[in-house]
Amino acid sequence: MRYVTRALREIYTSLSAAGWIWVGLHTTGPQAPAAARRLTDPPAAHPEQLCPHIPLTRTERALQRRLMAPIGDKD
């Protein structure tokens, strides 16, 4: 009976770890949040570089305000 209990415990642990990996969580315990970082403009010659001569649309300005707001602020 001891071997069956040990085998079931190992199976449970393995399936639990596989499930947490599938969900995207880690079984090693809570981790510190990633350091907050500010978004910067793409480098020069990047395909997503903005054209300075074209003004932002209303939606783009709203998105820019939300992205530049400090983390934790809510609209």
C-alpha positions, -999 to +999 in steps of 0.1 A: +000+000+000+029+023+007+041+020-029+007+028-043+004+059-021+038+071-031+031+065-068-002+084-066+015+113-048+042+115-075+015+113-102-005+141-085+026+163-082+036+157-118+001+165-131-002+195-109+031+209-121+021+203-157-012+220-152+004+250-136+028+253-165-001+250-189-019+278-171+012+299-170+018+299-133+048+285-114+047+260-086+078+274-069+057+299-050+048+336-053+073+357-073+080+394-070+062+415-096+083+426-125+098+461-122+075+487-138+091+503-168+081+531-190+074+526-227+097+544-251+095+552-287+107+526-312+143+531-324+149+550-356+142+531-388+119+507-369+089+497-390+066+510-362+083+544-359+057+572-359+057+599-387+062+632-369+043+652-395+011+632-391-009+641-360-023+614-338-060+606-340-083+611-311-082+573-303-044+573-305-041+603-282-064+585-257-043+554-259-011+574-255-025+591-223-034+556-209+001+542-217+019+572-202-002+572-170+016+558-139+008+522-131-022+518-109-040+549-121-075+542-135-094+561-161 
